[in-house]
């Protein structure tokens, strides 16, 4: 299984975008880790495959921005997934 490519932060749109769809599993993993109280550094290492020690500020930004988008998905974004797609 190949790891998806990650941006430093997901594109912030009012609707679910292609990046969100490609990273739904990542968002779920982040939400689970947050619920369990996992250390963000370990999460970045495992979920993103990013060496936190090489650039801690970037690692934190990647974690926090993706977790925020994951939370947005649970509050708002999921509604767009339930809408019928326009052809």
C-alpha positions in Angstrom: 0.0 0.0 0.0 1.4 3.4 -0.9 1.3 6.3 1.4 -0.7 9.3 0.1 1.1 12.5 -0.5 0.5 15.1 2.1 0.5 18.9 1.9 1.6 20.9 5.0 -2.1 21.8 5.4 -5.2 20.6 3.6 -6.9 23.0 1.2 -9.6 24.8 3.1 -12.7 24.9 1.1 -16.4 25.2 2.1 -17.1 21.8 0.6 -15.3 18.5 0.7 -12.5 18.6 -1.9 -10.5 15.9 -3.7 -7.7 16.2 -1.1 -10.2 15.5 1.7 -11.6 12.5 -0.2 -8.1 11.1 -0.7 -7.3 11.5 3.0 -10.5 10.4 4.7 -8.6 7.4 6.3 -5.9 9.8 7.5 -8.6 12.1 9.1 -10.1 9.1 10.9 -6.7 8.0 12.2 -6.1 11.5 13.5 -9.5 11.7 15.2 -8.9 8.3 16.8 -5.4 9.3 18.0 -6.7 12.6 19.4 -9.5 10.7 21.2 -7.0 8.3 22.7 -4.8 11.2 23.9 -1.8 10.1 21.7 1.2 12.3 21.6 1.1 14.4 18.4 4.7 13.7 17.6 4.1 9.9 17.5 1.0 10.5 15.4 3.0 12.5 12.9 5.6 9.8 12.7 3.1 7.0 12.2 0.4 8.6 10.2 2.4 11.0 8.0 5.8 9.2 8.0 7.4 12.5 8.9 10.5 12.8 11.1 9.4 15.3 13.7 13.0 16.0 14.8 14.0 17.3 11.3 11.5 20.1 11.5 9.3 20.2 14.6 7.4 23.4 13.6 6.4 22.0 10.3 5.5 18.6 11.9 3.2 20.4 14.3 1.6 22.5 11.5 1.0 19.3 9.5 -0.6 17.6 12.4 -2.7 20.5 13.7 -4.0 21.6 10.3 -5.0 18.0 9.3 -6.7 17.4 12.6 -8.6 20.6 12.3 -9.8 19.6 8.9 -10.7 16.2 10.2 -12.8 17.8 12.9 -14.4 20.1 10.3 -15.4 16.9 8.4 -17.2 15.6 11.4 -19.1 18.8 12.0 -19.8 20.1 8.5 -18.0 18.3 5.7 -19.7 15.0 6.0 -23.0 16.5 4.9 -21.5 17.1 1.5 -20.5 13.5 1.2 -24.2 12.5 1.7 -25.5 14.8 -1.1 -26.1 13.2 -4.5 -23.4 14.1 -7.0 -24.3 16.3 -10.0 -23.6 14.6 -13.3 
